[in-house]
């Protein structure tokens, strides 16, 4: 089944009673609709965890693999660089410790 993005769908279940597949068009059937199963198809997700879940579990999510991974890897790199810069600001080099009143850093 091919779905169009941003279209609303309502799945229906059809139960057919037939002894022979050739008699299928003439057979009696019952249809069931569950309002709870309505959904809107989307092609992009705002939540990275949902995107990753789709990539990991949907073999047809090839379109997400390239762009999703690149975007996620870029974001991880940015977060790593930000944490690294924050750590650099918090940590003073050993040569600066004596200037900050921590005593002589040279061993005697």
SULQUIZI-V654528 format. One record per residue. PHI is phi in whole degrees, 0 to 359 (* if undefined). Layout:
# SULQUIZI-V654528
phi=PHI
phi=PHI
This chain:
# SULQUIZI-V654528
phi=*
phi=258
phi=249
phi=262
phi=298
phi=66
phi=253
phi=270
phi=234
phi=229
phi=296
phi=229
phi=253
phi=243
phi=254
phi=245
phi=260
phi=212
phi=274
phi=220
phi=298
phi=289
phi=268
phi=304
phi=297
phi=261
phi=281
phi=281
phi=210
phi=231
phi=246
phi=232
phi=233
phi=243
phi=301
phi=294
phi=265
phi=297
phi=207
phi=246
phi=285
phi=229
phi=247
phi=222
phi=240
phi=280
phi=263
phi=297
phi=293
phi=292
phi=301
phi=296
phi=300
phi=293
phi=299
phi=289
phi=245
phi=243
phi=295
phi=266
phi=272
phi=298
phi=298
phi=282
phi=301
phi=291
phi=290
phi=297
phi=294
phi=297
phi=296
phi=294
phi=296
phi=297
phi=295
phi=298
phi=297
phi=296
phi=295
phi=297
phi=297
phi=296
phi=296
phi=296
phi=294
phi=295
phi=294
phi=297
phi=289
phi=282
phi=263
phi=264
phi=296
phi=302
phi=296
phi=273
phi=295
phi=293
phi=290
phi=267
phi=90
phi=264
phi=84
phi=282
phi=270
phi=275
phi=276
phi=251
